[in-house]
């Protein structure tokens, strides 16, 4: 828990400091969180190797990439809302608004995530 606290303070300090262009990093969050662009690129790259990999393995990794993309999107939204509680700043107009509330993201349970429960 203490590690997460220090991480939170460090990230908050980053969001509240000024970038080279004079804007607070909070206002540049859209440039920091391009998870969807990265995952689209990864999916395109994976699609390019389909002819070189057996179909079962190709489909399995494609499914995992899809899960990873969805997880990255809700994680981005959860982080944005969580750090907004400390920054007290509105979400930048250039940033896509979170799809759910912070309470929703905090209520999510992940019993089958690696390292949680009996999954070790």
N, CA, C and O atoms as CSV, one atom per row, in Angstrom:
chain,resi,resn,atom,element,x,y,z
A,1,UNK,N,N,0.826,-1.195,0.000
A,1,UNK,CA,C,0.000,0.000,0.000
A,1,UNK,C,C,0.866,1.254,0.000
A,1,UNK,O,O,0.553,2.233,-0.677
A,2,UNK,N,N,1.951,1.219,0.759
A,2,UNK,CA,C,2.822,2.379,0.854
A,2,UNK,C,C,3.461,2.673,-0.502
A,2,UNK,O,O,3.620,3.832,-0.883
A,3,UNK,N,N,3.829,1.600,-1.236
A,3,UNK,CA,C,4.422,1.817,-2.563
A,3,UNK,C,C,3.456,2.548,-3.475
A,3,UNK,O,O,3.838,3.465,-4.201
A,4,UNK,N,N,2.169,2.122,-3.428
A,4,UNK,CA,C,1.170,2.770,-4.268
A,4,UNK,C,C,1.018,4.237,-3.887
A,4,UNK,O,O,0.846,5.090,-4.758
A,5,UNK,N,N,1.080,4.538,-2.582
A,5,UNK,CA,C,0.975,5.916,-2.126
A,5,UNK,C,C,2.099,6.764,-2.712
A,5,UNK,O,O,1.851,7.850,-3.235
A,6,UNK,N,N,3.332,6.271,-2.627
A,6,UNK,CA,C,4.462,7.029,-3.163
A,6,UNK,C,C,4.351,7.177,-4.676
A,6,UNK,O,O,4.677,8.225,-5.233
A,7,UNK,N,N,3.885,6.109,-5.341
A,7,UNK,CA,C,3.665,6.186,-6.786
A,7,UNK,C,C,2.630,7.258,-7.095
A,7,UNK,O,O,2.814,8.059,-8.012
A,8,UNK,N,N,1.551,7.274,-6.337
A,8,UNK,CA,C,0.479,8.248,-6.555
A,8,UNK,C,C,0.986,9.670,-6.392
A,8,UNK,O,O,0.677,10.545,-7.201
A,9,UNK,N,N,1.760,9.895,-5.349
A,9,UNK,CA,C,2.310,11.237,-5.112
A,9,UNK,C,C,3.240,11.628,-6.257
A,9,UNK,O,O,3.215,12.770,-6.718
A,10,UNK,N,N,4.057,10.685,-6.713
A,10,UNK,CA,C,4.987,10.982,-7.809
A,10,UNK,C,C,4.240,11.327,-9.082
A,10,UNK,O,O,4.604,12.276,-9.777
A,11,UNK,N,N,3.210,10.576,-9.392
A,11,UNK,CA,C,2.439,10.855,-10.613
A,11,UNK,C,C,1.708,12.183,-10.481
A,11,UNK,O,O,1.666,12.969,-11.427
A,12,UNK,N,N,1.137,12.434,-9.318
A,12,UNK,CA,C,0.449,13.704,-9.088
A,12,UNK,C,C,1.408,14.874,-9.268
A,12,UNK,O,O,1.056,15.878,-9.887
A,13,UNK,N,N,2.604,14.747,-8.737
A,13,UNK,CA,C,3.588,15.817,-8.892
A,13,UNK,C,C,3.907,16.024,-10.372
A,13,UNK,O,O,4.087,17.156,-10.821
A,14,UNK,N,N,3.976,14.941,-11.115
A,14,UNK,CA,C,4.245,15.061,-12.554
A,14,UNK,C,C,3.117,15.804,-13.249
A,14,UNK,O,O,3.365,16.667,-14.090
A,15,UNK,N,N,1.867,15.469,-12.898
A,15,UNK,CA,C,0.731,16.108,-13.562
A,15,UNK,C,C,0.619,17.585,-13.196
A,15,UNK,O,O,0.082,18.380,-13.967
A,16,UNK,N,N,1.117,17.944,-12.038
A,16,UNK,CA,C,0.986,19.324,-11.586
A,16,UNK,C,C,2.194,20.179,-11.955
A,16,UNK,O,O,2.166,21.394,-11.757
A,17,UNK,N,N,3.242,19.578,-12.483
A,17,UNK,CA,C,4.406,20.349,-12.896
A,17,UNK,C,C,4.221,20.819,-14.331
A,17,UNK,O,O,3.329,20.361,-15.046
A,18,UNK,N,N,5.072,21.729,-14.727
A,18,UNK,CA,C,4.964,22.302,-16.063
A,18,UNK,C,C,5.847,21.546,-17.053
A,18,UNK,O,O,6.963,21.133,-16.736
A,19,UNK,N,N,5.314,21.380,-18.255
A,19,UNK,CA,C,6.072,20.753,-19.335
A,19,UNK,C,C,6.910,21.821,-20.023
A,19,UNK,O,O,6.843,22.999,-19.672
A,20,UNK,N,N,7.695,21.403,-21.001
A,20,UNK,CA,C,8.577,22.337,-21.703
A,20,UNK,C,C,7.814,23.480,-22.366
A,20,UNK,O,O,8.323,24.597,-22.461
A,21,UNK,N,N,6.584,23.198,-22.829
A,21,UNK,CA,C,5.824,24.244,-23.504
A,21,UNK,C,C,5.071,25.155,-22.531
A,21,UNK,O,O,4.333,26.041,-22.961
A,22,UNK,N,N,5.253,24.941,-21.216
A,22,UNK,CA,C,4.622,25.800,-20.219
A,22,UNK,C,C,3.291,25.283,-19.717
A,22,UNK,O,O,2.794,25.761,-18.697
A,23,UNK,N,N,2.702,24.321,-20.406
A,23,UNK,CA,C,1.433,23.752,-19.960
A,23,UNK,C,C,1.681,22.732,-18.861
A,23,UNK,O,O,2.721,22.075,-18.828
A,24,UNK,N,N,0.743,22.615,-17.993
A,24,UNK,CA,C,0.832,21.551,-16.997
A,24,UNK,C,C,0.644,20.217,-17.715
A,24,UNK,O,O,-0.101,20.123,-18.690
A,25,UNK,N,N,1.329,19.195,-17.222
A,25,UNK,CA,C,1.190,17.878,-17.839
A,25,UNK,C,C,-0.251,17.402,-17.816
A,25,UNK,O,O,-0.680,16.656,-18.697
A,26,UNK,N,N,-1.001,17.837,-16.803
A,26,UNK,CA,C,-2.413,17.460,-16.736
A,26,UNK,C,C,-3.136,17.877,-18.015
A,26,UNK,O,O,-3.997,17.151,-18.511
A,27,UNK,N,N,-2.788,19.030,-18.538
A,27,UNK,CA,C,-3.445,19.527,-19.743
A,27,UNK,C,C,-2.969,18.795,-20.993
A,27,UNK,O,O,-3.564,18.924,-22.063
A,28,UNK,N,N,-1.894,18.028,-20.850
A,28,UNK,CA,C,-1.358,17.285,-21.990
A,28,UNK,C,C,-1.622,15.790,-21.851
A,28,UNK,O,O,-0.970,14.974,-22.502
A,29,UNK,N,N,-2.571,15.440,-21.007
A,29,UNK,CA,C,-2.850,14.031,-20.738
A,29,UNK,C,C,-3.186,13.266,-22.014
A,29,UNK,O,O,-2.839,12.092,-22.149
A,30,UNK,N,N,-3.848,13.919,-22.930
A,30,UNK,CA,C,-4.222,13.247,-24.182
A,30,UNK,C,C,-2.989,12.796,-24.951
A,30,UNK,O,O,-3.042,11.799,-25.671
A,31,UNK,N,N,-1.894,13.507,-24.811
A,31,UNK,CA,C,-0.658,13.119,-25.498
A,31,UNK,C,C,0.043,11.980,-24.768
A,31,UNK,O,O,0.778,11.198,-25.373
A,32,UNK,N,N,-0.188,11.897,-23.481
A,32,UNK,CA,C,0.450,10.863,-22.670
A,32,UNK,C,C,-0.274,9.533,-22.838
A,32,UNK,O,O,0.367,8.483,-22.876
A,33,UNK,N,N,-1.584,9.563,-22.936
A,33,UNK,CA,C,-2.382,8.336,-22.903
A,33,UNK,C,C,-2.958,7.989,-24.262
A,33,UNK,O,O,-4.155,8.153,-24.496
A,34,UNK,N,N,-2.129,7.519,-25.135
A,34,UNK,CA,C,-2.589,7.093,-26.453
A,34,UNK,C,C,-2.621,5.579,-26.541
A,34,UNK,O,O,-2.132,4.997,-27.508
A,35,UNK,N,N,-3.190,4.949,-25.542
A,35,UNK,CA,C,-3.225,3.488,-25.483
A,35,UNK,C,C,-3.946,2.905,-26.692
A,35,UNK,O,O,-3.524,1.885,-27.236
A,36,UNK,N,N,-5.022,3.542,-27.110
A,36,UNK,CA,C,-5.773,2.984,-28.232
A,36,UNK,C,C,-4.962,3.017,-29.526
A,36,UNK,O,O,-5.059,2.092,-30.332
A,37,UNK,N,N,-4.178,4.047,-29.735
A,37,UNK,CA,C,-3.346,4.138,-30.933
A,37,UNK,C,C,-2.282,3.045,-30.915
A,37,UNK,O,O,-2.030,2.401,-31.934
A,38,UNK,N,N,-1.668,2.840,-29.769
A,38,UNK,CA,C,-0.653,1.796,-29.638
A,38,UNK,C,C,-1.246,0.420,-29.902
A,38,UNK,O,O,-0.647,-0.393,-30.606
A,39,UNK,N,N,-2.413,0.159,-29.344
A,39,UNK,CA,C,-3.024,-1.156,-29.530
A,39,UNK,C,C,-3.498,-1.365,-30.963
A,39,UNK,O,O,-3.447,-2.487,-31.467
A,40,UNK,N,N,-3.947,-0.334,-31.613
A,40,UNK,CA,C,-4.306,-0.463,-33.034
A,40,UNK,C,C,-3.074,-0.838,-33.844
A,40,UNK,O,O,-3.141,-1.684,-34.736
A,41,UNK,N,N,-1.962,-0.210,-33.531
A,41,UNK,CA,C,-0.709,-0.524,-34.213
A,41,UNK,C,C,-0.296,-1.968,-33.947
A,41,UNK,O,O,0.085,-2.693,-34.866
A,42,UNK,N,N,-0.376,-2.383,-32.662
A,42,UNK,CA,C,-0.003,-3.755,-32.320
A,42,UNK,C,C,-0.905,-4.759,-33.050
A,42,UNK,O,O,-0.424,-5.784,-33.532
A,43,UNK,N,N,-2.190,-4.471,-33.132
A,43,UNK,CA,C,-3.127,-5.364,-33.820
A,43,UNK,C,C,-2.803,-5.440,-35.312
A,43,UNK,O,O,-2.863,-6.517,-35.906
A,44,UNK,N,N,-2.463,-4.311,-35.913
A,44,UNK,CA,C,-2.079,-4.304,-37.332
A,44,UNK,C,C,-0.819,-5.131,-37.556
A,44,UNK,O,O,-0.738,-5.905,-38.510
A,45,UNK,N,N,0.156,-4.964,-36.681
A,45,UNK,CA,C,1.396,-5.729,-36.813
A,45,UNK,C,C,1.127,-7.226,-36.669
A,45,UNK,O,O,1.696,-8.038,-37.399
A,46,UNK,N,N,0.272,-7.581,-35.737
A,46,UNK,CA,C,-0.053,-8.989,-35.545
A,46,UNK,C,C,-0.791,-9.540,-36.770
A,46,UNK,O,O,-0.524,-10.660,-37.207
A,47,UNK,N,N,-1.701,-8.766,-37.309
A,47,UNK,CA,C,-2.437,-9.201,-38.508
A,47,UNK,C,C,-1.487,-9.450,-39.677
A,47,UNK,O,O,-1.755,-10.301,-40.526
A,48,UNK,N,N,-0.403,-8.726,-39.723
A,48,UNK,CA,C,0.565,-8.881,-40.821
A,48,UNK,C,C,1.312,-10.210,-40.784
A,48,UNK,O,O,1.866,-10.627,-41.801
A,49,UNK,N,N,1.339,-10.878,-39.646
A,49,UNK,CA,C,2.067,-12.146,-39.556
A,49,UNK,C,C,1.148,-13.363,-39.609
A,49,UNK,O,O,1.596,-14.490,-39.393
A,50,UNK,N,N,-0.113,-13.146,-39.891
A,50,UNK,CA,C,-1.088,-14.242,-39.889
A,50,UNK,C,C,-0.674,-15.403,-40.790
A,50,UNK,O,O,-0.865,-16.559,-40.413
A,51,UNK,N,N,-0.126,-15.137,-41.942
A,51,UNK,CA,C,0.251,-16.195,-42.889
A,51,UNK,C,C,1.465,-17.001,-42.435
A,51,UNK,O,O,1.777,-18.034,-43.028
A,52,UNK,N,N,2.142,-16.546,-41.402
A,52,UNK,CA,C,3.358,-17.214,-40.942
A,52,UNK,C,C,3.168,-17.993,-39.638
A,52,UNK,O,O,4.109,-18.606,-39.132
A,53,UNK,N,N,1.941,-17.965,-39.095
A,53,UNK,CA,C,1.663,-18.582,-37.794
A,53,UNK,C,C,0.430,-19.470,-37.926
A,53,UNK,O,O,-0.488,-19.171,-38.688
A,54,UNK,N,N,0.426,-20.571,-37.169
A,54,UNK,CA,C,-0.744,-21.444,-37.215
A,54,UNK,C,C,-1.983,-20.687,-36.726
A,54,UNK,O,O,-1.882,-19.787,-35.892
A,55,UNK,N,N,-3.133,-21.059,-37.247
A,55,UNK,CA,C,-4.387,-20.331,-37.010
A,55,UNK,C,C,-4.770,-20.284,-35.532
A,55,UNK,O,O,-5.226,-19.251,-35.041
A,56,UNK,N,N,-4.587,-21.391,-34.826
A,56,UNK,CA,C,-4.961,-21.420,-33.412
A,56,UNK,C,C,-4.143,-20.413,-32.603
A,56,UNK,O,O,-4.699,-19.683,-31.783
A,57,UNK,N,N,-2.849,-20.370,-32.822
A,57,UNK,CA,C,-1.982,-19.430,-32.098
A,57,UNK,C,C,-2.312,-17.994,-32.505
A,57,UNK,O,O,-2.360,-17.098,-31.663
A,58,UNK,N,N,-2.536,-17.789,-33.791
A,58,UNK,CA,C,-2.874,-16.449,-34.262
A,58,UNK,C,C,-4.135,-15.938,-33.575
A,58,UNK,O,O,-4.159,-14.809,-33.083
A,59,UNK,N,N,-5.188,-16.762,-33.537
A,59,UNK,CA,C,-6.453,-16.349,-32.931
A,59,UNK,C,C,-6.321,-16.140,-31.427
A,59,UNK,O,O,-6.935,-15.231,-30.871
A,60,UNK,N,N,-5.525,-16.974,-30.769
A,60,UNK,CA,C,-5.325,-16.834,-29.326
A,60,UNK,C,C,-4.656,-15.493,-28.997
A,60,UNK,O,O,-5.110,-14.777,-28.104
A,61,UNK,N,N,-3.592,-15.158,-29.707
A,61,UNK,CA,C,-2.898,-13.891,-29.450
A,61,UNK,C,C,-3.784,-12.717,-29.841
A,61,UNK,O,O,-3.770,-11.686,-29.169
A,62,UNK,N,N,-4.541,-12.853,-30.899
A,62,UNK,CA,C,-5.457,-11.783,-31.318
A,62,UNK,C,C,-6.486,-11.514,-30.211
A,62,UNK,O,O,-6.809,-10.362,-29.918
A,63,UNK,N,N,-6.994,-12.589,-29.604
A,63,UNK,CA,C,-7.936,-12.447,-28.503
A,63,UNK,C,C,-7.271,-11.753,-27.314
A,63,UNK,O,O,-7.863,-10.865,-26.700
A,64,UNK,N,N,-6.036,-12.161,-26.990
A,64,UNK,CA,C,-5.321,-11.542,-25.872
A,64,UNK,C,C,-5.042,-10.063,-26.131
A,64,UNK,O,O,-5.124,-9.252,-25.209
A,65,UNK,N,N,-4.716,-9.705,-27.362
A,65,UNK,CA,C,-4.502,-8.296,-27.708
A,65,UNK,C,C,-5.792,-7.493,-27.530
A,65,UNK,O,O,-5.762,-6.341,-27.097
A,66,UNK,N,N,-6.915,-8.109,-27.865
A,66,UNK,CA,C,-8.206,-7.437,-27.695
A,66,UNK,C,C,-8.502,-7.191,-26.213
A,66,UNK,O,O,-8.966,-6.116,-25.831
A,67,UNK,N,N,-8.228,-8.195,-25.395
A,67,UNK,CA,C,-8.423,-8.038,-23.948
A,67,UNK,C,C,-7.497,-6.952,-23.411
A,67,UNK,O,O,-7.911,-6.114,-22.610
A,68,UNK,N,N,-6.254,-6.971,-23.853
A,68,UNK,CA,C,-5.284,-5.979,-23.397
A,68,UNK,C,C,-5.726,-4.573,-23.784
A,68,UNK,O,O,-5.565,-3.637,-23.002
A,69,UNK,N,N,-6.273,-4.419,-24.969
A,69,UNK,CA,C,-6.738,-3.100,-25.405
A,69,UNK,C,C,-7.867,-2.601,-24.512
A,69,UNK,O,O,-7.859,-1.446,-24.085
A,70,UNK,N,N,-8.839,-3.469,-24.228
A,70,UNK,CA,C,-9.958,-3.066,-23.363
A,70,UNK,C,C,-9.463,-2.726,-21.958
A,70,UNK,O,O,-9.906,-1.746,-21.360
A,71,UNK,N,N,-8.546,-3.537,-21.436
A,71,UNK,CA,C,-7.997,-3.267,-20.109
A,71,UNK,C,C,-7.246,-1.935,-20.082
A,71,UNK,O,O,-7.353,-1.177,-19.118
A,72,UNK,N,N,-6.496,-1.657,-21.129
A,72,UNK,CA,C,-5.739,-0.400,-21.182
A,72,UNK,C,C,-6.677,0.802,-21.198
A,72,UNK,O,O,-6.373,1.836,-20.605
A,73,UNK,N,N,-7.803,0.670,-21.868
A,73,UNK,CA,C,-8.735,1.798,-21.958
A,73,UNK,C,C,-9.384,2.080,-20.598
A,73,UNK,O,O,-9.458,3.235,-20.178
A,74,UNK,N,N,-9.859,1.023,-19.900
A,74,UNK,CA,C,-10.484,1.310,-18.603
A,74,UNK,C,C,-9.433,1.747,-17.584
A,74,UNK,O,O,-9.721,2.555,-16.701
A,75,UNK,N,N,-8.213,1.212,-17.704
A,75,UNK,CA,C,-7.144,1.621,-16.785
A,75,UNK,C,C,-6.809,3.099,-16.984
A,75,UNK,O,O,-6.602,3.827,-16.013
A,76,UNK,N,N,-6.755,3.539,-18.235
A,76,UNK,CA,C,-6.497,4.952,-18.539
A,76,UNK,C,C,-7.575,5.824,-17.915
A,76,UNK,O,O,-7.272,6.837,-17.285
A,77,UNK,N,N,-8.841,5.430,-18.090
A,77,UNK,CA,C,-9.951,6.204,-17.525
A,77,UNK,C,C,-9.888,6.227,-16.005
A,77,UNK,O,O,-10.093,7.273,-15.388
A,78,UNK,N,N,-9.604,5.072,-15.395
A,78,UNK,CA,C,-9.530,4.991,-13.936
A,78,UNK,C,C,-8.407,5.874,-13.401
A,78,UNK,O,O,-8.591,6.583,-12.412
A,79,UNK,N,N,-7.249,5.836,-14.050
A,79,UNK,CA,C,-6.123,6.671,-13.606
A,79,UNK,C,C,-6.450,8.151,-13.740
A,79,UNK,O,O,-6.149,8.945,-12.849
A,80,UNK,N,N,-7.059,8.511,-14.847
A,80,UNK,CA,C,-7.423,9.911,-15.063
A,80,UNK,C,C,-8.347,10.398,-13.951
A,80,UNK,O,O,-8.114,11.459,-13.372
A,81,UNK,N,N,-9.387,9.634,-13.651
A,81,UNK,CA,C,-10.331,10.038,-12.612
A,81,UNK,C,C,-9.700,10.026,-11.228
A,81,UNK,O,O,-9.976,10.901,-10.407
A,82,UNK,N,N,-8.852,9.032,-10.969
A,82,UNK,CA,C,-8.197,8.942,-9.665
A,82,UNK,C,C,-7.304,10.159,-9.429
A,82,UNK,O,O,-7.385,10.785,-8.372
A,83,UNK,N,N,-6.467,10.495,-10.384
A,83,UNK,CA,C,-5.552,11.620,-10.185
A,83,UNK,C,C,-6.263,12.962,-10.275
A,83,UNK,O,O,-5.752,13.972,-9.791
A,84,UNK,N,N,-7.425,12.974,-10.886
A,84,UNK,CA,C,-8.218,14.206,-10.902
A,84,UNK,C,C,-8.689,14.543,-9.489
A,84,UNK,O,O,-8.850,15.716,-9.153
A,85,UNK,N,N,-8.909,13.529,-8.664
A,85,UNK,CA,C,-9.340,13.810,-7.295
A,85,UNK,C,C,-8.281,14.585,-6.527
A,85,UNK,O,O,-8.612,15.318,-5.596
A,86,UNK,N,N,-7.021,14.438,-6.897
A,86,UNK,CA,C,-5.928,15.162,-6.240
A,86,UNK,C,C,-5.627,16.488,-6.924
A,86,UNK,O,O,-5.353,17.488,-6.261
A,87,UNK,N,N,-5.678,16.493,-8.252
A,87,UNK,CA,C,-5.327,17.715,-8.972
A,87,UNK,C,C,-6.411,18.776,-8.851
A,87,UNK,O,O,-6.137,19.973,-8.935
A,88,UNK,N,N,-7.650,18.321,-8.651
A,88,UNK,CA,C,-8.811,19.232,-8.573
A,88,UNK,C,C,-8.994,20.034,-9.864
A,88,UNK,O,O,-9.646,21.079,-9.857
A,89,UNK,N,N,-8.433,19.559,-10.949
A,89,UNK,CA,C,-8.549,20.244,-12.242
A,89,UNK,C,C,-9.575,19.524,-13.104
A,89,UNK,O,O,-9.762,18.314,-12.969
A,90,UNK,N,N,-10.239,20.257,-13.988
A,90,UNK,CA,C,-11.169,19.590,-14.903
A,90,UNK,C,C,-10.391,18.715,-15.892
A,90,UNK,O,O,-9.210,18.947,-16.153
A,91,UNK,N,N,-11.069,17.721,-16.425
A,91,UNK,CA,C,-10.435,16.881,-17.433
A,91,UNK,C,C,-10.182,17.753,-18.660
A,91,UNK,O,O,-11.080,18.470,-19.104
A,92,UNK,N,N,-8.982,17.700,-19.205
A,92,UNK,CA,C,-8.667,18.540,-20.365
A,92,UNK,C,C,-9.652,18.321,-21.513
A,92,UNK,O,O,-10.078,17.194,-21.768
A,93,UNK,N,N,-10.002,19.382,-22.188
A,93,UNK,CA,C,-10.990,19.291,-23.270
A,93,UNK,C,C,-10.501,18.429,-24.430
A,93,UNK,O,O,-11.308,17.925,-25.211
A,94,UNK,N,N,-9.199,18.258,-24.547
A,94,UNK,CA,C,-8.643,17.460,-25.638
A,94,UNK,C,C,-8.587,15.967,-25.288
A,94,UNK,O,O,-8.224,15.142,-26.127
A,95,UNK,N,N,-8.944,15.628,-24.056
A,95,UNK,CA,C,-8.899,14.238,-23.598
A,95,UNK,C,C,-10.288,13.626,-23.665
A,95,UNK,O,O,-11.274,14.240,-23.256
A,96,UNK,N,N,-10.350,12.411,-24.185
A,96,UNK,CA,C,-11.625,11.693,-24.227
A,96,UNK,C,C,-12.125,11.475,-22.805
A,96,UNK,O,O,-11.366,11.050,-21.935
A,97,UNK,N,N,-13.381,11.763,-22.574
A,97,UNK,CA,C,-13.954,11.641,-21.239
A,97,UNK,C,C,-14.074,10.171,-20.852
A,97,UNK,O,O,-14.383,9.329,-21.696
A,98,UNK,N,N,-13.831,9.857,-19.573
A,98,UNK,CA,C,-13.987,8.475,-19.102
A,98,UNK,C,C,-15.421,7.983,-19.328
A,98,UNK,O,O,-16.378,8.755,-19.273
A,99,UNK,N,N,-15.538,6.691,-19.580
A,99,UNK,CA,C,-16.843,6.119,-19.879
A,99,UNK,C,C,-17.664,5.830,-18.622
A,99,UNK,O,O,-18.888,5.715,-18.692
A,100,UNK,N,N,-16.988,5.713,-17.466
A,100,UNK,CA,C,-17.664,5.408,-16.206
A,100,UNK,C,C,-17.142,6.355,-15.120
A,100,UNK,O,O,-16.267,7.185,-15.364
A,101,UNK,N,N,-17.696,6.209,-13.931
A,101,UNK,CA,C,-17.253,7.023,-12.782
A,101,UNK,C,C,-16.075,6.350,-12.087
A,101,UNK,O,O,-15.803,5.171,-12.311
A,102,UNK,N,N,-15.379,7.106,-11.245
A,102,UNK,CA,C,-14.289,6.548,-10.468
A,102,UNK,C,C,-14.802,5.430,-9.559
A,102,UNK,O,O,-14.130,4.413,-9.384
A,103,UNK,N,N,-15.975,5.615,-8.988
A,103,UNK,CA,C,-16.550,4.600,-8.110
A,103,UNK,C,C,-16.753,3.290,-8.868
A,103,UNK,O,O,-16.525,2.210,-8.321
A,104,UNK,N,N,-17.176,3.386,-10.108
A,104,UNK,CA,C,-17.355,2.180,-10.923
A,104,UNK,C,C,-16.025,1.435,-11.069
A,104,UNK,O,O,-15.954,0.228,-10.838
A,105,UNK,N,N,-14.970,2.168,-11.455
A,105,UNK,CA,C,-13.668,1.527,-11.662
A,105,UNK,C,C,-13.120,0.960,-10.362
A,105,UNK,O,O,-12.489,-0.098,-10.369
A,106,UNK,N,N,-13.348,1.645,-9.246
A,106,UNK,CA,C,-12.876,1.143,-7.963
A,106,UNK,C,C,-13.632,-0.113,-7.529
A,106,UNK,O,O,-13.114,-0.910,-6.747
A,107,UNK,N,N,-14.842,-0.287,-8.028
A,107,UNK,CA,C,-15.644,-1.448,-7.638
A,107,UNK,C,C,-15.316,-2.702,-8.452
A,107,UNK,O,O,-15.767,-3.794,-8.106
A,108,UNK,N,N,-14.549,-2.562,-9.510
A,108,UNK,CA,C,-14.233,-3.716,-10.346
A,108,UNK,C,C,-13.410,-4.741,-9.577
A,108,UNK,O,O,-12.518,-4.395,-8.803
A,109,UNK,N,N,-13.724,-5.987,-9.804
A,109,UNK,CA,C,-12.982,-7.096,-9.193
A,109,UNK,C,C,-12.310,-7.878,-10.314
A,109,UNK,O,O,-12.880,-8.050,-11.392
A,110,UNK,N,N,-11.101,-8.348,-10.053
A,110,UNK,CA,C,-10.330,-9.081,-11.047
A,110,UNK,C,C,-9.763,-10.355,-10.422
A,110,UNK,O,O,-8.550,-10.472,-10.246
A,111,UNK,N,N,-10.639,-11.315,-10.085
A,111,UNK,CA,C,-10.169,-12.506,-9.371
A,111,UNK,C,C,-9.250,-13.404,-10.204
A,111,UNK,O,O,-8.524,-14.225,-9.644
A,112,UNK,N,N,-9.273,-13.259,-11.514
A,112,UNK,CA,C,-8.455,-14.136,-12.350
A,112,UNK,C,C,-7.226,-13.450,-12.931
A,112,UNK,O,O,-6.545,-14.007,-13.793
A,113,UNK,N,N,-6.947,-12.247,-12.461
A,113,UNK,CA,C,-5.758,-11.543,-12.934
A,113,UNK,C,C,-4.518,-12.236,-12.375
A,113,UNK,O,O,-4.538,-12.706,-11.237
A,114,UNK,N,N,-3.444,-12.307,-13.152
A,114,UNK,CA,C,-2.208,-12.945,-12.659
A,114,UNK,C,C,-1.735,-12.294,-11.365
A,114,UNK,O,O,-1.717,-11.070,-11.237
A,115,UNK,N,N,-1.351,-13.142,-10.406
A,115,UNK,CA,C,-0.824,-12.645,-9.148
A,115,UNK,C,C,-1.881,-12.359,-8.098
A,115,UNK,O,O,-1.547,-11.949,-6.987
A,116,UNK,N,N,-3.166,-12.567,-8.430
A,116,UNK,CA,C,-4.246,-12.293,-7.481
A,116,UNK,C,C,-4.879,-13.623,-7.068
A,116,UNK,O,O,-5.159,-14.480,-7.907
A,117,UNK,N,N,-5.093,-13.774,-5.793
A,117,UNK,CA,C,-5.786,-14.966,-5.298
A,117,UNK,C,C,-5.008,-16.234,-5.558
A,117,UNK,O,O,-3.795,-16.282,-5.353
A,118,UNK,N,N,-5.703,-17.260,-6.008
A,118,UNK,CA,C,-5.091,-18.562,-6.244
A,118,UNK,C,C,-4.507,-18.725,-7.631
A,118,UNK,O,O,-4.319,-19.850,-8.096
A,119,UNK,N,N,-4.219,-17.631,-8.291
A,119,UNK,CA,C,-3.707,-17.703,-9.658
A,119,UNK,C,C,-2.199,-17.742,-9.750
A,119,UNK,O,O,-1.653,-17.693,-10.852
A,120,UNK,N,N,-1.515,-17.829,-8.641
A,120,UNK,CA,C,-0.036,-17.793,-8.669
A,120,UNK,C,C,0.525,-19.087,-9.186
A,120,UNK,O,O,1.743,-19.239,-9.279
